[in-house]
Amino acid sequence: MLDILLTASVSFIITFLAIPVVIQVAEKKKLYDIPDERKLHTRLVASLGGVGIFGGFILASLLSIQGYQNPEFQYFFAAAIIIFFLGLKDDIMILSASKKFVGQIIAASILIHLGGIRLDSMHGLLGFNELPEGFGLALSYLTIIVVINSFNLIDGVDGLAASLGVLTMTVFGAYFFAIDYQAYALMAFAMAGSLVAFLIFNHNPAKIFMGDSGSLMIGLINSILVIKFINVSNTPFVAVPVQSAVAVGFAILLVPLLDTLRVFGIRIFKGRSPFTPDRNHVHHLLLDSGLNHAAVTFTCVGLNIGFIVLAWTGKSIGPNYLLFIILALSFTGLGVFFYRNKSSRKMVISKRKDGATELKTHSKVVTLTKETPAAGNN
């Protein structure tokens, strides 16, 4: 336990000391996240927070994890370095989606073929157990790429991606500590410590954003941890067995994963690239409903905690039933939210004393006069 506390403390201190320096350098070199019509901020903000996060995480991990006892970690750190510099270059010089995808494939290949991070079994989900090698390989690539990008896509509100990262790292870290997978617990808490320090500078109004160098890094470490969790937690000799490992792993990453899968599905259904940016993420919809940045973050983290508790409580009912319950509750909740949000924004036209008409909604009041152009009048 002392090793865990020391590792988290070291990563916290390094990141806490590094972020102000990163902010100064970013401001001096004019390395800002530029506002546009899709982004939620309206001022110039430094976007290299991932540098401080990576520095704290990697140094604390290297100091605490015994490399000779855990040889796979050299490949984890190699993949992390690739993802970090890939994100850093995108933060400084915008990379195309295809180049980022190639970089992620390279990192995933290192994890799968050298680090042993791959899915070989579905552990009873949909009736599948051991997977054919080709299918298991494809599923491993898909899982890693989706998880990496899920934290990148959810990073749209101050504090959201980092808070979700702290939650997932703490849950995975606590589990690996409980089953005596010390190195994996140390890696999780090293990232958690860095993210807690980063949050001090990222609460609204944010002094710095983590950028792709930070969000992609969180996704990469989560992809390692969730696959390892699925592989080891369902074995009979582990200290804390989890019968529904796949469903529980999905619940731990629920908010970023569900948002990514939903948005990707909508974009593909509309005939667009799944990597095309838009304002259809859950955090955009919550903001449009009237919540501020802090409320959106608390809502998403609170929901994720609720589903983690639900999944852990129901882990004995089997992966199929548990995953069905999680998805049914998630999509029912989204449907109710969309319906209520749509209903609350219905327009009401009323007559004013001066003869002008007034358009009322719950979010805006617009006065209509004879000179006001109306939609549909050509």
C-alpha positions as CSV (number, residue, x, y, z in Angstrom):
1,M,0.0,0.0,0.0
2,L,2.9,2.3,0.8
3,D,4.2,1.8,-2.8
4,I,0.9,2.9,-4.2
5,L,0.8,6.1,-2.1
6,L,4.4,7.0,-2.9
7,T,3.8,6.4,-6.6
8,A,0.6,8.5,-6.7
9,S,2.3,11.2,-4.7
10,V,5.4,11.4,-6.9
11,S,3.3,11.6,-10.1
12,F,1.1,14.3,-8.5
13,I,4.1,16.4,-7.4
14,I,5.9,16.2,-10.7
15,T,2.8,17.1,-12.7
16,F,1.8,19.9,-10.2
17,L,5.3,21.4,-10.6
18,A,5.4,20.9,-14.4
19,I,2.1,22.4,-15.4
20,P,2.9,26.0,-14.5
21,V,6.1,25.8,-16.5
22,V,4.2,24.3,-19.4
23,I,1.7,27.2,-19.3
24,Q,4.5,29.7,-19.3
25,V,6.2,28.1,-22.3
26,A,2.9,27.7,-24.2
27,E,2.1,31.3,-23.7
28,K,5.5,32.5,-24.7
29,K,5.5,30.3,-27.8
30,K,1.8,31.1,-28.6
31,L,0.8,27.4,-28.4
32,Y,-2.9,27.8,-27.8
33,D,-6.1,25.9,-28.5
34,I,-7.8,28.3,-30.9
35,P,-11.5,28.8,-30.3
36,D,-13.9,28.0,-33.3
37,E,-17.6,27.4,-33.9
38,R,-17.4,23.8,-32.6
39,K,-15.3,24.3,-29.5
40,L,-16.8,25.5,-26.2
41,H,-14.2,28.0,-25.0
42,T,-14.0,31.6,-26.3
43,R,-10.5,32.6,-25.3
44,L,-7.0,31.4,-26.0
45,V,-5.9,28.6,-23.7
46,A,-2.6,26.7,-23.6
47,S,-3.2,23.1,-24.8
48,L,-0.1,21.2,-23.8
49,G,-1.2,19.9,-20.4
50,G,-0.5,16.4,-21.7
51,V,3.2,17.2,-21.3
52,G,2.9,17.6,-17.6
53,I,0.6,14.5,-17.3
54,F,3.0,12.3,-19.3
55,G,6.0,13.6,-17.3
56,G,4.5,12.8,-13.9
57,F,3.1,9.4,-15.1
58,I,6.2,8.1,-16.8
59,L,8.7,9.1,-14.2
60,A,6.6,7.8,-11.3
61,S,6.0,4.5,-13.2
62,L,9.7,4.0,-14.1
63,L,10.7,4.7,-10.5
64,S,8.2,2.3,-8.9
65,I,7.7,-0.6,-11.4
66,Q,10.4,-3.3,-11.4
67,G,11.1,-3.7,-15.1
68,Y,13.0,-6.9,-14.7
69,Q,10.1,-8.5,-12.9
70,N,7.5,-7.2,-15.4
71,P,9.2,-7.3,-18.8
72,E,5.9,-6.5,-20.6
73,F,6.0,-2.9,-19.2
74,Q,8.8,-1.9,-21.4
75,Y,6.5,-2.4,-24.3
76,F,3.7,-0.5,-22.5
77,F,6.0,2.5,-22.0
78,A,7.2,2.3,-25.7
79,A,3.5,2.4,-26.9
80,A,2.9,5.3,-24.4
81,I,5.8,7.3,-25.8
82,I,4.5,6.8,-29.4
83,I,1.0,7.9,-28.4
84,F,2.3,10.9,-26.4
85,F,4.4,12.3,-29.3
86,L,1.6,11.5,-31.7
87,G,-0.8,13.6,-29.6
88,L,1.9,16.3,-29.0
89,K,2.4,16.8,-32.7
90,D,-1.3,17.1,-33.2
91,D,-1.5,19.7,-30.5
92,I,1.2,21.8,-32.2
93,M,0.7,20.9,-35.9
94,I,-2.7,19.5,-36.7
95,L,-2.4,15.9,-37.9
96,S,-4.9,14.3,-40.3
97,A,-7.1,11.6,-39.0
98,S,-5.4,9.0,-41.1
99,K,-1.9,9.8,-39.7
100,K,-3.2,9.6,-36.2
101,F,-4.9,6.3,-37.0
102,V,-1.6,4.9,-38.3
103,G,0.2,6.0,-35.2
104,Q,-2.4,4.3,-33.0
105,I,-2.2,1.1,-35.0
106,I,1.6,1.0,-34.4
107,A,1.1,1.5,-30.7
108,A,-1.6,-1.1,-30.6
109,S,0.6,-3.6,-32.5
110,I,3.3,-3.1,-29.8
111,L,0.8,-3.8,-27.0
112,I,-0.7,-6.9,-28.7
113,H,2.3,-8.6,-30.3
114,L,5.0,-7.7,-27.8
115,G,3.2,-6.7,-24.6
116,G,0.6,-9.6,-24.6
117,I,-2.4,-7.3,-24.3
118,R,-4.9,-9.1,-26.4
119,L,-8.4,-10.6,-26.1
120,D,-8.4,-14.4,-26.5
121,S,-11.7,-15.1,-25.0
122,M,-15.1,-13.5,-24.6
123,H,-15.7,-15.4,-21.3
124,G,-19.2,-16.5,-22.2
125,L,-20.5,-13.2,-23.7
126,L,-23.0,-14.0,-26.4
127,G,-22.0,-17.6,-26.0
128,F,-18.4,-17.1,-27.1
129,N,-15.5,-18.3,-25.0
130,E,-12.1,-19.0,-26.7
131,L,-11.8,-16.9,-29.9
132,P,-10.2,-17.9,-33.2
133,E,-6.8,-16.3,-33.4
134,G,-7.7,-14.0,-36.3
135,F,-10.9,-12.8,-34.7
136,G,-9.2,-12.3,-31.3
137,L,-6.5,-10.3,-33.0
138,A,-9.0,-8.0,-34.8
139,L,-11.1,-7.6,-31.6
140,S,-8.0,-6.6,-29.7
141,Y,-7.0,-3.9,-32.2
142,L,-10.6,-2.6,-32.3
143,T,-10.8,-2.5,-28.5
144,I,-7.5,-0.6,-28.1
145,I,-8.3,1.9,-30.9
146,V,-11.8,2.6,-29.6
147,V,-10.7,3.1,-26.0
148,I,-7.8,5.3,-27.0
149,N,-10.1,7.6,-29.0
150,S,-13.0,7.5,-26.5
151,F,-11.1,9.7,-24.0
152,N,-9.9,12.0,-26.8
153,L,-13.6,12.5,-27.9
154,I,-15.0,13.0,-24.4
155,D,-12.4,15.7,-23.8
156,G,-14.7,18.7,-24.6
157,V,-15.6,20.1,-21.2
158,D,-13.2,21.5,-18.5
159,G,-12.3,18.7,-16.1
160,L,-14.4,15.9,-17.8
161,A,-11.8,13.7,-19.4
162,A,-9.4,14.0,-16.4
163,S,-12.1,13.3,-13.9
164,L,-13.3,10.2,-15.7
165,G,-9.6,9.2,-16.0
166,V,-9.1,9.5,-12.2
167,L,-12.3,7.4,-11.7
168,T,-11.3,4.6,-14.1
169,M,-7.6,4.5,-12.9
170,T,-8.7,4.3,-9.3
171,V,-11.1,1.5,-10.0
172,F,-8.7,-0.6,-12.0
173,G,-5.8,0.2,-9.6
174,A,-7.9,-0.9,-6.6
175,Y,-8.8,-4.1,-8.3
176,F,-5.2,-5.0,-9.4
177,F,-4.0,-4.1,-5.9
178,A,-6.6,-6.5,-4.4
179,I,-5.5,-9.4,-6.6
180,D,-1.8,-8.6,-6.0
181,Y,-1.0,-7.4,-9.6
182,Q,1.2,-4.8,-8.1
183,A,2.8,-3.4,-11.2
184,Y,-0.6,-2.8,-12.9
185,A,-1.9,-1.1,-9.8
186,L,1.2,1.1,-9.7
187,M,0.7,2.2,-13.3
188,A,-3.0,3.0,-12.7
189,F,-2.3,5.1,-9.6
190,A,0.7,6.8,-11.3
191,M,-1.7,8.1,-14.0
192,A,-4.4,8.9,-11.4
193,G,-1.9,11.1,-9.4
194,S,-0.9,13.0,-12.5
195,L,-4.6,13.6,-13.4
196,V,-5.5,14.9,-10.0
197,A,-2.7,17.4,-10.2
198,F,-3.8,18.4,-13.7
199,L,-7.3,19.0,-12.5
200,I,-6.1,21.8,-10.2
201,F,-5.4,23.8,-13.4
202,N,-8.2,22.5,-15.6
203,H,-11.3,23.4,-13.6
204,N,-13.5,26.0,-15.3
205,P,-12.3,28.5,-16.4
206,A,-9.4,26.3,-17.4
207,K,-5.8,27.6,-17.3
208,I,-4.7,24.8,-19.6
209,F,-6.1,21.9,-21.7
210,M,-4.6,18.5,-21.7
211,G,-4.7,18.3,-25.5
212,D,-4.4,15.1,-27.5
213,S,-1.1,14.3,-25.9
214,G,-3.0,13.9,-22.6
215,S,-6.4,12.5,-23.7
216,L,-4.9,9.8,-26.0
217,M,-2.5,8.8,-23.2
218,I,-5.4,8.3,-20.8
219,G,-7.1,6.2,-23.4
220,L,-4.0,4.1,-24.0
221,I,-3.5,3.2,-20.4
222,N,-7.2,2.4,-20.0
223,S,-7.0,0.1,-22.9
224,I,-4.1,-1.8,-21.3
225,L,-5.9,-2.0,-18.0
226,V,-9.3,-3.1,-19.2
227,I,-8.0,-5.9,-21.4
228,K,-5.8,-7.1,-18.6
229,F,-8.8,-6.9,-16.2
230,I,-10.9,-9.0,-18.6
231,N,-8.2,-11.6,-19.0
232,V,-7.3,-12.1,-15.4
233,S,-10.5,-11.4,-13.4
234,N,-12.4,-14.3,-14.9
235,T,-9.8,-17.0,-14.0
236,P,-10.7,-19.4,-11.2
237,F,-7.5,-18.9,-9.1
238,V,-7.6,-15.1,-8.9
239,A,-8.2,-13.6,-5.4
240,V,-11.3,-11.6,-6.5
241,P,-12.9,-13.4,-9.5
242,V,-15.4,-11.5,-11.7
243,Q,-17.7,-13.8,-13.6
244,S,-19.0,-11.0,-15.9
245,A,-15.6,-9.5,-16.6
246,V,-16.5,-8.1,-20.1
247,A,-19.7,-6.4,-18.9
248,V,-18.0,-5.0,-15.8
249,G,-15.0,-3.7,-17.9
250,F,-17.5,-2.0,-20.2
251,A,-19.3,-0.4,-17.2
252,I,-16.0,1.0,-15.8
253,L,-15.5,2.8,-19.1
254,L,-19.2,3.4,-19.8
255,V,-19.5,7.2,-20.4
256,P,-16.5,7.6,-22.8
257,L,-17.2,4.3,-24.6
258,L,-21.0,4.7,-25.0
259,D,-20.5,8.3,-26.2
260,T,-17.9,7.2,-28.7
261,L,-20.0,4.3,-30.0
262,R,-23.1,6.4,-30.2
263,V,-21.4,9.3,-32.1
264,F,-19.6,6.9,-34.4
265,G,-22.8,5.1,-35.2
266,I,-24.7,8.4,-36.0
267,R,-21.9,9.6,-38.2
268,I,-21.6,6.3,-40.1
269,F,-25.5,6.2,-40.5
270,K,-25.4,9.7,-42.0
271,G,-22.7,8.6,-44.5
272,R,-19.9,10.6,-42.9
273,S,-16.5,9.5,-41.6
274,P,-16.7,8.4,-37.9
275,F,-13.8,10.8,-37.2
276,T,-15.6,13.9,-38.6
277,P,-15.9,16.4,-35.7
278,D,-19.3,17.6,-34.6
279,R,-21.3,18.9,-31.6
280,N,-23.3,15.7,-30.9
281,H,-21.4,14.4,-27.9
282,V,-23.1,13.9,-24.6
283,H,-21.3,16.8,-23.0
284,H,-22.5,19.1,-25.8
285,L,-26.1,17.9,-25.3
286,L,-25.8,18.4,-21.5
287,L,-24.4,21.9,-22.0
288,D,-27.2,22.7,-24.4
289,S,-29.7,21.7,-21.8
290,G,-28.5,24.4,-19.5
291,L,-25.8,22.8,-17.4
292,N,-22.5,24.5,-16.8
293,H,-19.0,22.8,-17.2
294,A,-18.8,21.6,-13.6
295,A,-22.4,20.2,-13.6
296,V,-21.7,18.3,-16.8
297,T,-18.6,16.8,-15.3
298,F,-20.3,15.9,-12.1
299,T,-23.2,14.4,-14.0
300,C,-21.1,12.2,-16.2
301,V,-18.8,11.0,-13.4
302,G,-21.8,10.4,-11.2
303,L,-23.5,8.3,-13.8
304,N,-20.3,6.3,-14.5
305,I,-19.9,5.6,-10.7
306,G,-23.6,4.5,-10.6
307,F,-23.1,2.0,-13.4
308,I,-19.8,0.7,-11.9
309,V,-21.7,0.0,-8.7
310,L,-24.5,-1.6,-10.6
311,A,-22.2,-3.8,-12.6
312,W,-20.1,-4.9,-9.6
313,T,-23.3,-5.7,-7.6
314,G,-24.7,-7.7,-10.5
315,K,-21.5,-9.4,-11.6
316,S,-22.8,-12.9,-10.7
317,I,-25.8,-12.8,-13.0
318,G,-23.7,-13.5,-16.1
319,P,-22.2,-11.3,-18.8
320,N,-25.1,-11.4,-21.2
321,Y,-27.8,-10.3,-18.7
322,L,-25.6,-7.7,-17.1
323,L,-24.5,-6.1,-20.4
324,F,-28.2,-6.1,-21.5
325,I,-29.2,-4.3,-18.3
326,I,-26.4,-1.8,-18.6
327,L,-27.2,-1.0,-22.3
328,A,-31.0,-1.0,-21.7
329,L,-30.7,1.5,-18.8
330,S,-28.2,3.6,-20.7
331,F,-30.2,4.0,-23.9
332,T,-33.5,4.4,-22.0
333,G,-31.9,7.2,-20.0
334,L,-30.6,8.8,-23.2
335,G,-34.0,8.5,-24.8
336,V,-35.8,10.1,-21.9
337,F,-33.2,12.9,-21.8
338,F,-33.5,13.7,-25.5
339,Y,-37.3,13.7,-25.2
340,R,-37.4,16.0,-22.2
341,N,-34.8,18.3,-23.7
342,K,-36.7,18.5,-27.0
343,S,-40.0,19.1,-25.2
344,S,-38.5,21.9,-23.0
345,R,-37.4,23.8,-26.1
346,K,-40.8,24.0,-27.8
347,M,-41.5,27.4,-29.1
348,V,-44.4,29.5,-27.8
349,I,-45.6,32.5,-29.8
350,S,-47.3,35.2,-27.8
351,K,-48.8,38.6,-28.7
352,R,-47.3,41.7,-27.1
353,K,-49.2,44.8,-26.2
354,D,-47.5,46.8,-29.0
355,G,-48.6,44.3,-31.6
356,A,-45.3,42.5,-32.1
357,T,-45.1,38.8,-31.6
358,E,-42.7,37.2,-29.1
359,L,-40.9,33.9,-29.5
360,K,-40.3,32.2,-26.2
361,T,-38.2,29.1,-25.3
362,H,-36.7,27.9,-22.1
363,S,-33.3,29.0,-23.2
364,K,-33.7,32.1,-25.3
365,V,-36.2,34.9,-25.8
366,V,-36.3,36.5,-29.3
367,T,-38.6,39.3,-30.2
368,L,-40.1,39.1,-33.6
369,T,-40.9,42.2,-35.5
370,K,-42.0,42.9,-39.1
371,E,-38.3,43.2,-40.0
372,T,-37.3,39.9,-38.5
373,P,-36.7,37.2,-41.2
374,A,-38.6,34.0,-40.6
375,A,-37.5,30.5,-41.5
376,G,-39.1,29.2,-44.6
377,N,-40.0,32.6,-46.1
378,N,-38.3,32.6,-49.5
